[in-house]
Amino acid sequence: MADDDVFAMMVDACLAAHEAVLKSGTLEIKILSRALLMEIGREAAKRAGESSSDTENAGGG
């Protein structure tokens, strides 16, 4: 399984967990869940930037 596929599965799992946390989690757990989602977003943006760079470099400019 490709790393991007594993990352996508992790994102889906974290989003589902966050939904459950919002329904019944304590304030502290909600804060931690949001922090996790923020970090996932940063990683997704980083991966998207790397993907764009690879595509641009492959085109030969």
C-alpha positions, 0 to 999 in steps of 0.5 A: 500500500502506498504511503499516500493511501496509508495517510488518507486512511489515517486522515479518515480515521482521525476525522471519524474519531474527532466526530465522536470526540465532539459528541462526548469528549471532555474539553481537554480531549476536544482540544487535543483532537483539534490539535491533531487535525491541525497537524494533519492539515499541516502535513497534508499541505506539506505533501501537496506542496511536495507533489506540486514541486515534483510535477513542476520539475517533471515538466521540464519548465 
